[in-house]
Amino acid sequence: MHSVIQQAKRLIIKVGSSLVTNDGKGLDRVAIEKWAAQIAALRMMGKEVVLVSSGAIAEGRQRLGFDKRPTGIHELQACAAVGQMGLAQIYETCFRAHGIGTAQILLTHADLADRERYLNARSTLFTLLRFGIVPIINENDTVVTDEIKFGDNDTLGALVANLIEGDALIILTDQKGLYTADPRKYPEAQFVREAKAGDAALEAMAGGAGSSVGSGGMLTKIMAAKRGASSGAHTVIAWGREENVLVRLAEGEAIGTQLISQMAPLAARKQWMADHLQTAGQLILDAGAVQKLSAEGKSLLPIGVLDVRGEFGRGAVVTCYSEAGQAIARGLCNYASAEARRIKRHPSSEIASILGFVEEPELIHRDNLVLL
C-alpha cells in the first residue's frame, strides 16, 4: 500500500495543539523547527503546502500566566490574541531559516459563509502559493463566538482543502491513526490502515476528544475527512511525533490511516454551498418539489415551497428540507426571505403581480443548487 500523499501536489497540513506546544505549556520551538524543515523538503519535491496550525490559545495562556486553560470566552480570546503573536513569530523565524516566507491568515466561519469573502480568501491563498509563500492558517479565536466557530481546526483544515481544491489533507495528531475502538480502553482494538472517507462505520468507531490540550477528537477528524472528500481530497491521519512523517508520506510510505475520497470534485460554487456549516434560512418543500430536485435535477419553483424560515437576503445560502425534516439540498436563493414568504405556493407566472417585479422565475436555479 502506497501513501496517497506521493501523487498529491497541493497539501493542507493540520497540526494540533499538542504537537506545537509542550502539552499546553507554551510553544515547542524544537517541534516547530522540525515541521518547518519537513515542509521545506516537501517544497523541494514540488508540492504546495498550506499549514493549519493550532496553538495560539496554549501559547497565550502561558504568556498570561494561566495555570490551566480558562473557560471564560473573553479570557480565551485574550489568550488567542497574545498567543497568535508568538505563533506567527516562531513560524516566520523557523521557515525563514529555510529561505521560505510565511503569511498569517486568521479565518472565522463568517469569512467562508459570505460568498464575497470566501472568494477573497480563495484568491489570497492562490496568490500566496504562486509567490512561494507558506500560508499559516488558524481560526480567528480573538473574535469568534460559538455561532461562528468552526469548532476545531480539523474542520477548518477540511474547509481550506475545499476552498483551494487541495489534493490531500494531512491531519497530524497525538494518535497513530484510527482504531476500531479507543485503544487506551480496548487493547484488542484493530488499527485501520485504509478506508473510504465518509463511510458511516468510521463514525461509529470514533470516540470523544482524547487530548486535554485541544478541542478535536477522532470523530472530528473523520468528519473532516468526509468533508474534504466532497471536493476530491484524500485524508491521512497520522501521529505527529513519527520521525520525518511528512517527508516519508510524500515519498510514498503508508503511515497512519488513509481515508480515500470516492468523489469527483464538485464545481467550486456548489462546493462552497455544500460546505456551509450554518446557512441563513430554511425552505420546507412539498413532496412534488422534493421529487423534482432530488430525482429530476430541476430548479426549485416557489409553488413547491410550503414554508420559509429564518431571515435572509437575496443570494443567501439556504437549506431545503422535506416536510419530514430531511435536508434535501442547499442553494443560493434568488429572493429575500420576506419576498419568498409572499410568493410561496404560487406559480412563477404570479411573481410579478405579487411583488411588482421578477428577479428570476425560480426560487433557486438548479445551477446554484447542490443536493445533500
Summary of the structure (lengths in Angstrom):
residues: 372
radius of gyration: 22.2
end to end distance: 31.9
largest distance: 69.4
contacts: 1297
relative contact order: 0.12
helix: 40%
strand: 20%
